[in-house]
Amino acid sequence: MIGENNPLSRRDFMVKVSTVAASSLPVGAGLSRFSEAAPTPKSAAESIVQTLHDSLTESQESVVLLPWNDSRRTRINANWKVTEPGIGSDFYTNEQRHLIDQILRSVTSPDGYERLIRQMKEDWGGIGRYAMAIFRDPSSDKFLWEMTGRHLTLRADGNSLSNTAFGGPIVYGHGAGDSQVGLPGNVYYYQLEKANQVFQALDGKQRQKALLAKAPLETEVPIQGPGASFSGIAASELSPDQRKLVEETMQVLLAPFREEDVKETMSLLKAGGGLDKLHLAFYQSANLGDDQEWEIWRLEAPTLVWHFRGSPHVHTYVNIGKKA
């Protein structure tokens, strides 16, 4: 089956994910190492999208080739199909299914791809049930590839949308460990743990500022732009050691994605004022186990929103870009 050539045991997978994610980007390198290196139409994923597009028959184009102004291009949801045909259905040829798999590999890091394959299998029976669309011919001045399904909205746009990372807002998540403390088996739990390391490093007054009662809706992730006020505590108020933990958290969150998207994200964060403008908020609502590990937290800056909801299971909504 697609994406299942190298199956990992649960233990091996979780060790690999946590180790690779934590080390994918150099800790302490600072934001200055990131220059803007957004994906282009010639990037690996986008080049494969062009090949996939060129392979479509007229009947296939009528279903999965959509106009740029179609509302599905900008929709984000934790459970939806951008088009009806499943990737594993007879609608696609074996070669087209292989190309889609290659696109997915190209927009993720190796561990990010393995995580997605496992999540899709456990949440919805595998990649074959997920759906995709291409908005406009990739040879035109702007286009976008989109893949959606249970706990996923993922995009690649060759930088058709300037000053926007990931081709627009994205969603990822996993249902494993639902409503159980520690979310056993959840491939994104390590991200929750990493963010909570920041909270545990805060002193009493800092915790009072960072910990809020009720979380905003997970789908509310608009870019606020310069001059906006944010909830929680600003990274500028933290000690060097605490700030290092914040930077490590950002690196862990970005590790599942391809390097071009990571660099564009960090470049946009820097354009919005860098780490000093990043705020962290943790929320008491929906806390599993009534402990001091907060399942819901949010990173927000003038050019970034990263909302992680780990209760009852993981939904993550991400939006990164400059406000128009």
Contacts in CASP RR format, 6 or more apart in sequence:
PFRMAT RR
TARGET T0000
AUTHOR 0000-0000-0000
METHOD contacts of the structure
MODEL  1
MIGENNPLSRRDFMVKVSTVAASSLPVGAGLSRFSEAAPTPKSAAESIVQ
TLHDSLTESQESVVLLPWNDSRRTRINANWKVTEPGIGSDFYTNEQRHLI
DQILRSVTSPDGYERLIRQMKEDWGGIGRYAMAIFRDPSSDKFLWEMTGR
HLTLRADGNSLSNTAFGGPIVYGHGAGDSQVGLPGNVYYYQLEKANQVFQ
ALDGKQRQKALLAKAPLETEVPIQGPGASFSGIAASELSPDQRKLVEETM
QVLLAPFREEDVKETMSLLKAGGGLDKLHLAFYQSANLGDDQEWEIWRLE
APTLVWHFRGSPHVHTYVNIGKKA
1 126 0 8 1.000
1 127 0 8 1.000
2 87 0 8 1.000
2 88 0 8 1.000
2 97 0 8 1.000
2 98 0 8 1.000
2 100 0 8 1.000
2 101 0 8 1.000
2 127 0 8 1.000
2 128 0 8 1.000
3 101 0 8 1.000
3 113 0 8 1.000
3 117 0 8 1.000
3 127 0 8 1.000
4 117 0 8 1.000
4 121 0 8 1.000
6 114 0 8 1.000
8 16 0 8 1.000
8 114 0 8 1.000
8 118 0 8 1.000
10 185 0 8 1.000
13 114 0 8 1.000
13 115 0 8 1.000
13 118 0 8 1.000
13 187 0 8 1.000
14 185 0 8 1.000
14 187 0 8 1.000
14 190 0 8 1.000
16 111 0 8 1.000
16 114 0 8 1.000
17 111 0 8 1.000
17 112 0 8 1.000
17 114 0 8 1.000
17 115 0 8 1.000
17 187 0 8 1.000
17 190 0 8 1.000
18 190 0 8 1.000
20 109 0 8 1.000
20 110 0 8 1.000
20 111 0 8 1.000
20 255 0 8 1.000
21 111 0 8 1.000
21 112 0 8 1.000
21 190 0 8 1.000
21 191 0 8 1.000
21 252 0 8 1.000
21 255 0 8 1.000
21 256 0 8 1.000
22 190 0 8 1.000
22 194 0 8 1.000
22 248 0 8 1.000
22 251 0 8 1.000
22 252 0 8 1.000
22 255 0 8 1.000
24 109 0 8 1.000
24 111 0 8 1.000
24 251 0 8 1.000
24 254 0 8 1.000
24 255 0 8 1.000
25 251 0 8 1.000
25 254 0 8 1.000
25 255 0 8 1.000
25 262 0 8 1.000
26 33 0 8 1.000
27 244 0 8 1.000
27 247 0 8 1.000
27 248 0 8 1.000
27 251 0 8 1.000
28 244 0 8 1.000
28 247 0 8 1.000
28 248 0 8 1.000
30 247 0 8 1.000
30 275 0 8 1.000
31 266 0 8 1.000
31 269 0 8 1.000
31 270 0 8 1.000
31 274 0 8 1.000
31 275 0 8 1.000
32 270 0 8 1.000
34 262 0 8 1.000
34 263 0 8 1.000
34 266 0 8 1.000
34 267 0 8 1.000
34 270 0 8 1.000
35 263 0 8 1.000
35 267 0 8 1.000
36 263 0 8 1.000
36 264 0 8 1.000
36 267 0 8 1.000
37 259 0 8 1.000
37 260 0 8 1.000
37 263 0 8 1.000
37 264 0 8 1.000
37 267 0 8 1.000
38 158 0 8 1.000
38 159 0 8 1.000
38 162 0 8 1.000
38 165 0 8 1.000
38 260 0 8 1.000
38 263 0 8 1.000
38 264 0 8 1.000
38 267 0 8 1.000
39 45 0 8 1.000
39 46 0 8 1.000
39 156 0 8 1.000
39 157 0 8 1.000
39 158 0 8 1.000
39 159 0 8 1.000
39 258 0 8 1.000
39 260 0 8 1.000
39 261 0 8 1.000
39 264 0 8 1.000
40 46 0 8 1.000
40 158 0 8 1.000
40 159 0 8 1.000
41 47 0 8 1.000
41 50 0 8 1.000
41 138 0 8 1.000
41 139 0 8 1.000
41 143 0 8 1.000
41 158 0 8 1.000
41 159 0 8 1.000
43 106 0 8 1.000
43 156 0 8 1.000
43 158 0 8 1.000
43 260 0 8 1.000
44 106 0 8 1.000
44 258 0 8 1.000
45 103 0 8 1.000
45 106 0 8 1.000
45 107 0 8 1.000
45 145 0 8 1.000
45 156 0 8 1.000
45 258 0 8 1.000
46 138 0 8 1.000
46 145 0 8 1.000
46 156 0 8 1.000
46 157 0 8 1.000
46 158 0 8 1.000
48 99 0 8 1.000
48 102 0 8 1.000
48 103 0 8 1.000
48 106 0 8 1.000
49 103 0 8 1.000
49 134 0 8 1.000
49 138 0 8 1.000
49 143 0 8 1.000
49 145 0 8 1.000
49 156 0 8 1.000
50 138 0 8 1.000
50 139 0 8 1.000
51 99 0 8 1.000
52 96 0 8 1.000
52 99 0 8 1.000
52 100 0 8 1.000
52 103 0 8 1.000
52 134 0 8 1.000
52 145 0 8 1.000
53 65 0 8 1.000
53 134 0 8 1.000
53 137 0 8 1.000
53 138 0 8 1.000
55 93 0 8 1.000
55 95 0 8 1.000
55 96 0 8 1.000
55 99 0 8 1.000
56 64 0 8 1.000
56 65 0 8 1.000
56 96 0 8 1.000
60 91 0 8 1.000
60 92 0 8 1.000
63 83 0 8 1.000
63 84 0 8 1.000
63 85 0 8 1.000
63 91 0 8 1.000
64 83 0 8 1.000
64 85 0 8 1.000
64 132 0 8 1.000
64 133 0 8 1.000
64 134 0 8 1.000
65 133 0 8 1.000
65 134 0 8 1.000
65 135 0 8 1.000
65 136 0 8 1.000
65 137 0 8 1.000
66 72 0 8 1.000
66 73 0 8 1.000
66 83 0 8 1.000
66 133 0 8 1.000
66 134 0 8 1.000
66 135 0 8 1.000
66 136 0 8 1.000
67 135 0 8 1.000
67 136 0 8 1.000
68 135 0 8 1.000
68 136 0 8 1.000
68 142 0 8 1.000
68 143 0 8 1.000
68 144 0 8 1.000
70 135 0 8 1.000
72 82 0 8 1.000
72 133 0 8 1.000
72 146 0 8 1.000
73 135 0 8 1.000
73 144 0 8 1.000
73 146 0 8 1.000
74 168 0 8 1.000
74 169 0 8 1.000
75 82 0 8 1.000
75 153 0 8 1.000
76 153 0 8 1.000
76 169 0 8 1.000
76 170 0 8 1.000
76 171 0 8 1.000
76 219 0 8 1.000
76 221 0 8 1.000
76 317 0 8 1.000
77 148 0 8 1.000
77 153 0 8 1.000
77 171 0 8 1.000
77 219 0 8 1.000
78 150 0 8 1.000
78 151 0 8 1.000
78 153 0 8 1.000
78 171 0 8 1.000
78 173 0 8 1.000
78 218 0 8 1.000
78 315 0 8 1.000
79 149 0 8 1.000
79 150 0 8 1.000
79 151 0 8 1.000
80 148 0 8 1.000
80 149 0 8 1.000
80 153 0 8 1.000
81 130 0 8 1.000
81 131 0 8 1.000
81 148 0 8 1.000
81 149 0 8 1.000
82 131 0 8 1.000
82 132 0 8 1.000
82 133 0 8 1.000
82 146 0 8 1.000
82 147 0 8 1.000
82 148 0 8 1.000
83 131 0 8 1.000
83 132 0 8 1.000
83 133 0 8 1.000
84 131 0 8 1.000
85 91 0 8 1.000
85 92 0 8 1.000
85 131 0 8 1.000
86 92 0 8 1.000
86 128 0 8 1.000
86 129 0 8 1.000
86 130 0 8 1.000
86 131 0 8 1.000
87 97 0 8 1.000
87 100 0 8 1.000
87 127 0 8 1.000
87 128 0 8 1.000
87 129 0 8 1.000
87 130 0 8 1.000
87 131 0 8 1.000
87 132 0 8 1.000
88 97 0 8 1.000
88 127 0 8 1.000
88 128 0 8 1.000
88 129 0 8 1.000
89 128 0 8 1.000
92 100 0 8 1.000
97 128 0 8 1.000
100 132 0 8 1.000
100 147 0 8 1.000
101 127 0 8 1.000
103 145 0 8 1.000
103 147 0 8 1.000
103 156 0 8 1.000
104 113 0 8 1.000
104 116 0 8 1.000
104 127 0 8 1.000
104 147 0 8 1.000
104 154 0 8 1.000
105 113 0 8 1.000
106 156 0 8 1.000
106 258 0 8 1.000
107 154 0 8 1.000
107 156 0 8 1.000
107 257 0 8 1.000
107 258 0 8 1.000
107 261 0 8 1.000
108 116 0 8 1.000
108 256 0 8 1.000
108 257 0 8 1.000
108 258 0 8 1.000
109 255 0 8 1.000
109 256 0 8 1.000
109 257 0 8 1.000
109 258 0 8 1.000
109 259 0 8 1.000
111 255 0 8 1.000
111 256 0 8 1.000
112 255 0 8 1.000
112 256 0 8 1.000
112 257 0 8 1.000
115 187 0 8 1.000
115 188 0 8 1.000
115 256 0 8 1.000
116 152 0 8 1.000
116 172 0 8 1.000
116 256 0 8 1.000
117 126 0 8 1.000
117 127 0 8 1.000
118 187 0 8 1.000
119 151 0 8 1.000
119 152 0 8 1.000
119 172 0 8 1.000
119 173 0 8 1.000
119 174 0 8 1.000
119 175 0 8 1.000
119 176 0 8 1.000
119 187 0 8 1.000
119 188 0 8 1.000
120 126 0 8 1.000
120 127 0 8 1.000
120 128 0 8 1.000
120 129 0 8 1.000
120 130 0 8 1.000
120 150 0 8 1.000
120 152 0 8 1.000
121 127 0 8 1.000
122 174 0 8 1.000
122 175 0 8 1.000
122 176 0 8 1.000
123 150 0 8 1.000
123 151 0 8 1.000
123 173 0 8 1.000
123 174 0 8 1.000
123 175 0 8 1.000
123 176 0 8 1.000
124 130 0 8 1.000
124 149 0 8 1.000
124 150 0 8 1.000
124 151 0 8 1.000
129 149 0 8 1.000
129 150 0 8 1.000
130 147 0 8 1.000
130 148 0 8 1.000
130 149 0 8 1.000
130 150 0 8 1.000
130 152 0 8 1.000
131 147 0 8 1.000
131 148 0 8 1.000
131 149 0 8 1.000
132 145 0 8 1.000
132 146 0 8 1.000
132 147 0 8 1.000
132 148 0 8 1.000
133 145 0 8 1.000
133 146 0 8 1.000
134 143 0 8 1.000
134 144 0 8 1.000
134 145 0 8 1.000
134 146 0 8 1.000
135 143 0 8 1.000
135 144 0 8 1.000
135 145 0 8 1.000
135 146 0 8 1.000
136 142 0 8 1.000
136 143 0 8 1.000
136 144 0 8 1.000
137 143 0 8 1.000
138 145 0 8 1.000
141 160 0 8 1.000
142 157 0 8 1.000
142 160 0 8 1.000
142 161 0 8 1.000
143 157 0 8 1.000
143 158 0 8 1.000
143 160 0 8 1.000
144 155 0 8 1.000
144 156 0 8 1.000
144 157 0 8 1.000
144 160 0 8 1.000
144 161 0 8 1.000
144 167 0 8 1.000
145 155 0 8 1.000
145 156 0 8 1.000
145 157 0 8 1.000
146 153 0 8 1.000
146 154 0 8 1.000
146 155 0 8 1.000
147 153 0 8 1.000
147 154 0 8 1.000
147 155 0 8 1.000
148 154 0 8 1.000
151 171 0 8 1.000
151 172 0 8 1.000
151 173 0 8 1.000
151 174 0 8 1.000
151 175 0 8 1.000
151 314 0 8 1.000
151 315 0 8 1.000
152 171 0 8 1.000
152 172 0 8 1.000
152 173 0 8 1.000
153 169 0 8 1.000
153 170 0 8 1.000
153 171 0 8 1.000
154 166 0 8 1.000
154 170 0 8 1.000
154 171 0 8 1.000
154 172 0 8 1.000
155 166 0 8 1.000
155 167 0 8 1.000
155 168 0 8 1.000
155 170 0 8 1.000
156 167 0 8 1.000
157 164 0 8 1.000
157 167 0 8 1.000
157 168 0 8 1.000
158 167 0 8 1.000
159 264 0 8 1.000
160 167 0 8 1.000
161 167 0 8 1.000
161 168 0 8 1.000
163 268 0 8 1.000
163 271 0 8 1.000
163 321 0 8 1.000
163 322 0 8 1.000
164 320 0 8 1.000
164 321 0 8 1.000
164 322 0 8 1.000
165 261 0 8 1.000
165 264 0 8 1.000
165 265 0 8 1.000
165 268 0 8 1.000
165 320 0 8 1.000
165 321 0 8 1.000
166 257 0 8 1.000
166 261 0 8 1.000
166 265 0 8 1.000
166 318 0 8 1.000
166 320 0 8 1.000
168 319 0 8 1.000
168 320 0 8 1.000
169 221 0 8 1.000
169 317 0 8 1.000
169 318 0 8 1.000
169 319 0 8 1.000
170 317 0 8 1.000
170 318 0 8 1.000
171 315 0 8 1.000
171 316 0 8 1.000
171 317 0 8 1.000
171 318 0 8 1.000
172 188 0 8 1.000
172 256 0 8 1.000
172 314 0 8 1.000
172 316 0 8 1.000
172 318 0 8 1.000
173 188 0 8 1.000
173 313 0 8 1.000
173 314 0 8 1.000
173 315 0 8 1.000
173 316 0 8 1.000
174 186 0 8 1.000
174 187 0 8 1.000
174 188 0 8 1.000
174 313 0 8 1.000
174 314 0 8 1.000
175 186 0 8 1.000
175 313 0 8 1.000
175 314 0 8 1.000
176 183 0 8 1.000
176 184 0 8 1.000
176 185 0 8 1.000
176 186 0 8 1.000
176 187 0 8 1.000
176 313 0 8 1.000
177 183 0 8 1.000
177 184 0 8 1.000
177 185 0 8 1.000
177 186 0 8 1.000
177 313 0 8 1.000
178 312 0 8 1.000
178 313 0 8 1.000
179 288 0 8 1.000
179 311 0 8 1.000
179 312 0 8 1.000
179 313 0 8 1.000
180 288 0 8 1.000
181 288 0 8 1.000
181 289 0 8 1.000
181 291 0 8 1.000
182 189 0 8 1.000
182 288 0 8 1.000
182 293 0 8 1.000
183 189 0 8 1.000
183 192 0 8 1.000
183 288 0 8 1.000
183 295 0 8 1.000
183 310 0 8 1.000
183 313 0 8 1.000
183 314 0 8 1.000
186 313 0 8 1.000
186 314 0 8 1.000
188 314 0 8 1.000
188 316 0 8 1.000
189 314 0 8 1.000
190 252 0 8 1.000
191 252 0 8 1.000
191 253 0 8 1.000
191 308 0 8 1.000
191 316 0 8 1.000
192 293 0 8 1.000
192 295 0 8 1.000
192 297 0 8 1.000
192 308 0 8 1.000
192 310 0 8 1.000
192 314 0 8 1.000
193 293 0 8 1.000
194 248 0 8 1.000
194 249 0 8 1.000
194 252 0 8 1.000
194 253 0 8 1.000
195 249 0 8 1.000
195 280 0 8 1.000
195 282 0 8 1.000
195 294 0 8 1.000
195 297 0 8 1.000
195 308 0 8 1.000
196 282 0 8 1.000
196 293 0 8 1.000
196 294 0 8 1.000
196 297 0 8 1.000
197 245 0 8 1.000
197 249 0 8 1.000
198 242 0 8 1.000
198 245 0 8 1.000
198 246 0 8 1.000
198 249 0 8 1.000
198 280 0 8 1.000
199 207 0 8 1.000
199 210 0 8 1.000
199 211 0 8 1.000
199 282 0 8 1.000
199 292 0 8 1.000
199 294 0 8 1.000
199 297 0 8 1.000
200 292 0 8 1.000
201 241 0 8 1.000
201 242 0 8 1.000
201 245 0 8 1.000
202 210 0 8 1.000
202 233 0 8 1.000
202 238 0 8 1.000
202 242 0 8 1.000
206 233 0 8 1.000
206 237 0 8 1.000
206 238 0 8 1.000
209 232 0 8 1.000
209 233 0 8 1.000
209 237 0 8 1.000
210 232 0 8 1.000
210 233 0 8 1.000
210 280 0 8 1.000
210 281 0 8 1.000
210 282 0 8 1.000
211 281 0 8 1.000
211 282 0 8 1.000
211 283 0 8 1.000
211 284 0 8 1.000
211 294 0 8 1.000
212 231 0 8 1.000
212 232 0 8 1.000
212 281 0 8 1.000
212 282 0 8 1.000
212 283 0 8 1.000
212 284 0 8 1.000
213 283 0 8 1.000
213 284 0 8 1.000
213 285 0 8 1.000
214 283 0 8 1.000
214 284 0 8 1.000
214 285 0 8 1.000
215 283 0 8 1.000
215 285 0 8 1.000
215 286 0 8 1.000
215 296 0 8 1.000
215 298 0 8 1.000
215 309 0 8 1.000
216 298 0 8 1.000
216 307 0 8 1.000
218 307 0 8 1.000
218 309 0 8 1.000
218 315 0 8 1.000
218 317 0 8 1.000
219 317 0 8 1.000
220 307 0 8 1.000
221 305 0 8 1.000
221 307 0 8 1.000
221 317 0 8 1.000
221 318 0 8 1.000
221 319 0 8 1.000
222 305 0 8 1.000
222 319 0 8 1.000
223 302 0 8 1.000
223 303 0 8 1.000
223 304 0 8 1.000
223 305 0 8 1.000
223 319 0 8 1.000
223 320 0 8 1.000
223 321 0 8 1.000
223 322 0 8 1.000
223 323 0 8 1.000
224 230 0 8 1.000
224 300 0 8 1.000
224 302 0 8 1.000
224 305 0 8 1.000
224 323 0 8 1.000
225 272 0 8 1.000
225 302 0 8 1.000
225 303 0 8 1.000
225 322 0 8 1.000
225 323 0 8 1.000
226 272 0 8 1.000
226 302 0 8 1.000
226 323 0 8 1.000
227 302 0 8 1.000
228 302 0 8 1.000
230 279 0 8 1.000
230 281 0 8 1.000
230 300 0 8 1.000
230 301 0 8 1.000
231 279 0 8 1.000
231 281 0 8 1.000
231 298 0 8 1.000
231 300 0 8 1.000
232 279 0 8 1.000
232 280 0 8 1.000
232 281 0 8 1.000
233 279 0 8 1.000
233 280 0 8 1.000
233 281 0 8 1.000
234 276 0 8 1.000
234 277 0 8 1.000
234 278 0 8 1.000
234 279 0 8 1.000
235 243 0 8 1.000
235 246 0 8 1.000
235 275 0 8 1.000
235 276 0 8 1.000
235 277 0 8 1.000
235 278 0 8 1.000
235 279 0 8 1.000
235 280 0 8 1.000
236 275 0 8 1.000
236 276 0 8 1.000
236 277 0 8 1.000
238 246 0 8 1.000
243 275 0 8 1.000
246 275 0 8 1.000
246 278 0 8 1.000
246 280 0 8 1.000
247 275 0 8 1.000
249 299 0 8 1.000
250 266 0 8 1.000
250 269 0 8 1.000
250 278 0 8 1.000
250 299 0 8 1.000
253 299 0 8 1.000
253 306 0 8 1.000
254 261 0 8 1.000
254 262 0 8 1.000
254 265 0 8 1.000
254 266 0 8 1.000
255 262 0 8 1.000
257 265 0 8 1.000
264 320 0 8 1.000
265 304 0 8 1.000
265 320 0 8 1.000
268 303 0 8 1.000
268 304 0 8 1.000
268 320 0 8 1.000
268 321 0 8 1.000
268 322 0 8 1.000
269 275 0 8 1.000
269 278 0 8 1.000
269 301 0 8 1.000
269 303 0 8 1.000
269 304 0 8 1.000
269 320 0 8 1.000
271 303 0 8 1.000
271 322 0 8 1.000
272 301 0 8 1.000
272 302 0 8 1.000
272 303 0 8 1.000
272 322 0 8 1.000
273 301 0 8 1.000
273 302 0 8 1.000
273 303 0 8 1.000
274 301 0 8 1.000
277 301 0 8 1.000
277 302 0 8 1.000
278 299 0 8 1.000
278 300 0 8 1.000
278 301 0 8 1.000
278 304 0 8 1.000
279 299 0 8 1.000
279 300 0 8 1.000
279 301 0 8 1.000
280 297 0 8 1.000
280 298 0 8 1.000
280 299 0 8 1.000
281 297 0 8 1.000
281 298 0 8 1.000
281 300 0 8 1.000
282 294 0 8 1.000
282 296 0 8 1.000
282 297 0 8 1.000
283 294 0 8 1.000
283 296 0 8 1.000
283 297 0 8 1.000
283 298 0 8 1.000
284 294 0 8 1.000
285 296 0 8 1.000
286 295 0 8 1.000
286 296 0 8 1.000
286 309 0 8 1.000
286 310 0 8 1.000
286 311 0 8 1.000
286 312 0 8 1.000
287 293 0 8 1.000
287 294 0 8 1.000
287 295 0 8 1.000
287 296 0 8 1.000
287 311 0 8 1.000
288 295 0 8 1.000
288 310 0 8 1.000
288 311 0 8 1.000
288 312 0 8 1.000
295 309 0 8 1.000
295 310 0 8 1.000
295 311 0 8 1.000
296 308 0 8 1.000
296 309 0 8 1.000
296 310 0 8 1.000
296 311 0 8 1.000
297 308 0 8 1.000
298 305 0 8 1.000
298 306 0 8 1.000
298 307 0 8 1.000
298 308 0 8 1.000
299 305 0 8 1.000
299 306 0 8 1.000
300 306 0 8 1.000
302 323 0 8 1.000
303 320 0 8 1.000
303 321 0 8 1.000
303 322 0 8 1.000
303 323 0 8 1.000
304 319 0 8 1.000
304 320 0 8 1.000
304 321 0 8 1.000
305 317 0 8 1.000
305 318 0 8 1.000
305 319 0 8 1.000
305 320 0 8 1.000
306 316 0 8 1.000
306 318 0 8 1.000
306 320 0 8 1.000
307 316 0 8 1.000
307 317 0 8 1.000
307 318 0 8 1.000
308 314 0 8 1.000
308 316 0 8 1.000
309 315 0 8 1.000
309 316 0 8 1.000
END
